[in-house]
Amino acid sequence: MDEMGIKPRFAYGPLRVAVTGRQISPPLFESMEILGREHSLERLRRLRATL
């Protein structure tokens, strides 16, 4: 984010939607912990495939 000059709130928004399916959710990293590593990574892979 720093190298690209992107603020965390803009970077975390799409990640939050990809991981939780919602724009408003519990904190991102806690949500990922609850979902588990593999499930979170699979959701992030689907986001990457659509970009």
VMD Tcl script that draws the C-alpha trace (Angstrom):
set ca {
  {0.00 0.00 0.00}
  {2.79 2.39 0.88}
  {4.62 1.81 -2.39}
  {1.44 2.37 -4.38}
  {0.35 5.36 -2.32}
  {-2.96 3.71 -1.40}
  {-4.57 4.42 1.94}
  {-5.54 1.36 4.01}
  {-9.25 2.17 3.94}
  {-9.24 1.98 0.13}
  {-7.17 -1.19 0.04}
  {-9.04 -3.00 2.79}
  {-12.51 -2.30 1.38}
  {-12.26 -4.74 -1.55}
  {-10.49 -7.27 0.67}
  {-13.27 -7.04 3.24}
  {-15.93 -7.65 0.60}
  {-13.96 -10.56 -0.87}
  {-13.44 -12.22 2.51}
  {-16.76 -11.53 4.23}
  {-19.13 -10.75 1.37}
  {-20.13 -7.50 3.07}
  {-18.98 -3.90 3.02}
  {-19.43 -3.58 6.76}
  {-18.16 -6.39 8.94}
  {-16.09 -7.08 12.02}
  {-12.43 -6.11 11.66}
  {-10.86 -7.63 8.56}
  {-8.05 -9.62 10.15}
  {-10.30 -11.01 12.87}
  {-12.80 -12.06 10.20}
  {-10.04 -13.87 8.33}
  {-8.98 -15.63 11.51}
  {-12.54 -16.82 12.17}
  {-13.01 -18.06 8.59}
  {-9.68 -19.86 8.64}
  {-6.64 -19.62 6.45}
  {-7.74 -21.79 3.52}
  {-11.23 -20.35 3.29}
  {-9.91 -16.79 3.42}
  {-7.25 -17.51 0.79}
  {-9.80 -19.10 -1.52}
  {-11.98 -16.01 -1.32}
  {-8.97 -13.78 -2.02}
  {-8.04 -15.94 -5.02}
  {-11.54 -15.44 -6.41}
  {-11.14 -11.68 -6.00}
  {-7.81 -11.77 -7.83}
  {-9.35 -13.77 -10.68}
  {-12.01 -11.11 -11.21}
  {-9.59 -8.16 -11.28}
}
mol new
graphics top color blue
foreach p $ca { graphics top sphere $p radius 0.5 }
foreach p [lrange $ca 0 end-1] q [lrange $ca 1 end] { graphics top cylinder $p $q radius 0.2 }
display resetview
